[in-house]
Amino acid sequence: MPAGAIVYDPAYRDHETGDHIESKSRIEAIMERIREDVRARRVQILEPFRAALDQVGANHDVQYIASVRRLAEAGGGWLDLDTYCSPKSYEVSLLAVGGVICAVDAVMADVHNVMAIVRPPGHHAVWNKAMGFCIFNNVACAAKYAISSKEIERVLIVDWDVHHGNGTQASFYGDSRVLYMSTHQRPFYPGTGDFEEVGSGEGEGFTVNLPLPPGVNDDGFFYAYDRLFIPIAQQFDPELTFVSAGQDIHYADPIGGMLATSNAFRGLTERVKSVTPQGQVIACLEGGYDLQALADSTLTICGSLFDFPTQVDEGHVNSGISKHVSDRVERAIKVQSKYWEV
Ligand SMILES: [Zn+2]
């Protein structure tokens, strides 16, 4: 079995956000948990490079990119109501994009799956602005890089963060080469991601949204994947798969209202791996704000990606599929049956 890899650089801590909930403590907690685990700490660490301007510019307005650089050089400030830019945030944001691009290079060579532990997160960042703690859209930039530089024709992006990845959806809304699938709490920030948002033009049918009520448990998420996401993904037959891995669907998360346990992330990752069995899966950190839950959940993702056992005992059992969830899945199936056999 070829080896997998983790992308990480201590410089990701230099996006200084003070007492903001999206802080460097998040990746410190993850890396500490990985170092504690005898199997996880053996996984090779890939050192990221800084993305080139044109690699970020493929997904972002050059004026916006320059404005982030200027704000950082001027000592920092707020890019939007909840996204802070510190003096080093511009460089770190380039390193976050570069980290996921470096993961693309790795899985297209001989690395079997990658976990990219990067920050700032990316899935809310749109063409010309920062949103929701995100400066540049790491996954969207890397997907565009894979298409333009690696001759990849079918990219799957699965987004299980509790928030809808509006930025990623917008990047590929008219593009049939990228299938974007998201479960998210709704109504919730940022307000997008309704059932009927299915893509437009050539991209119609290549956006799959499953807005969910709060309180979805492990079984509910598995059910959504088994009934909706995995059948569609199998028909799409991706050559490369990204996961926008936001662990803020964990029951302990202070922002999200979902009930997933840490072990659920292993089950979700297994399902994603099943549609990309050759090892071209890149899980990229997005949200997740309870430090212990984030660290444990990211460990179980790594266990799945890199084939070592994990079992987190949280003393928290939840099972059964509520009608609120199955009704929403049925509604999404109805919408998507126009494009896919579901
Ligand atoms: Zn989130």
Residues whose N, C-alpha, C, O or C-beta is under 5 A from the ligand:
A	BS01	ZN	D161 V162 H163 G246 D248 G287
